[in-house]
Amino acid sequence: MVYISKLFIYLQSRNNVTIINMPEICKFYGIIIYMYIDDHNPPHFHVWYDDYQAEITIKDGVVTGSLPRRALRLVYEWLDLHRDELMENWERLSNYEAAKKIDPLK
């Protein structure tokens, strides 16, 4: 059986429980990109940078939360390069499949 929360996936078998952290999709320049399993619509990803956190929609780049201007510019550049891969991961995670890592911004 699988139980999902915003922080962990709990895979419970007859004799034990395995806890898996939410998947880190990418990391670059101190920016960490996460996606949660079976998260709410619209399709989006989560960004952590230093003490800042934001949620950014994949299709339109709408930001909820806050990031410094430079970090947000880098995230938008990365989003433009990897929008299709992010949507693929959204679909995979919506079906409780493993997400794929995405190349960092170089």
Secondary structure, DSSP 8 states (H G I E B T S, - for coil): -EEE-SSEEEEE-SS-EEEEE--EEEEETTEEEE--TT--SS-EEEEEETTEEEEEETTT--EEE---HHHHHHHHHHHHHHHHHHHHHHHHHHTT----------
